[in-house]
């Protein structure tokens, strides 16, 4: 995949949450919340504080979902990112 975000945007792959609770109960897909963390895959030239591979925290309903080669990603404005994890 070759994608470069424009403006102050980044391309993020969501980190999948676990399918079971700590007590072992399996959570069905329709009951799961959208994960609010992910790994940066591509960064626009205007964004200087983030790099590919950074794990970030963002708003649950932020950005626009896109698909490339069967994989789902989210395009986020830099303002939608709360911070870098780790």
C-alpha atoms as one frame of an Amber mdcrd trajectory, in Angstrom:
protein
   0.000   0.000   0.000   1.253   3.454  -0.880  -0.781   6.193   0.820   0.371
   9.589   2.050  -2.153  11.649   4.038  -2.540  15.312   3.094  -2.842  18.255
   5.459  -2.318  17.540   9.144  -3.519  13.924   9.023  -2.241  10.440   9.798
  -3.273   6.935   8.729  -3.827   4.575  11.679  -4.453   0.835  11.968  -6.707
   0.154  14.957  -5.368  -2.178  17.651  -7.855  -5.022  18.044  -9.275  -5.521
  21.509  -9.519  -8.941  23.178 -12.607 -11.081  22.512 -12.991 -12.320  26.101
 -13.417 -10.741  29.506 -11.066 -11.434  32.404 -13.508 -14.103  33.640 -13.455
 -15.887  30.252 -16.780 -14.701  28.809 -16.613 -14.305  25.017 -17.760 -10.901
  23.745 -19.665 -11.043  20.423 -18.558  -8.655  17.642 -21.780  -6.629  17.746
 -21.296  -5.879  21.471 -17.680  -4.700  21.185 -16.821  -1.016  21.284 -14.575
   0.461  18.622 -11.001   0.519  19.901  -9.666   3.997  20.567  -6.005   3.150
  20.091  -3.942   2.245  17.087  -0.575   2.240  15.353   0.403   4.960  12.909
   1.025   3.589   9.413   1.528   6.828   7.418   2.094  10.487   8.350   1.654
  13.612   6.215   4.654  15.865   5.630   3.038  18.603   7.761   2.990  16.435
  10.924   6.331  16.609  12.747   5.490  15.158  16.194   4.374  11.652  15.126
   6.197   8.841  13.337   5.270   5.547  11.689   4.951   2.850  14.341   3.872
   5.194  17.165   0.948   3.835  19.178  -1.629   6.558  19.786  -4.875   7.148
  21.658  -7.742   8.896  19.828 -11.481   9.555  20.100 -13.731   6.521  19.508
 -15.752   8.179  16.765 -12.990  10.301  15.228 -11.705  10.131  11.674 -12.845
   8.349   8.538 -12.532   4.622   7.962 -10.910   3.471   4.712  -9.881   0.086
   3.287  -6.749  -0.848   1.361  -6.016  -4.405   0.204  -8.730  -5.800   2.501
  -7.309  -4.085   5.609  -9.270  -1.406   7.498  -7.588   1.842   8.521  -8.699
   5.205   9.863  -7.594   8.644   8.631  -7.331  11.043  11.585  -6.747  14.772
  11.869  -3.864  15.503  14.204  -6.311  17.287  16.556  -8.219  13.993  17.059
  -5.163  12.308  18.606  -4.988  12.620  22.404  -1.400  11.396  22.790   1.305
   8.810  22.194   1.251   5.602  24.285   4.551   4.411  25.720
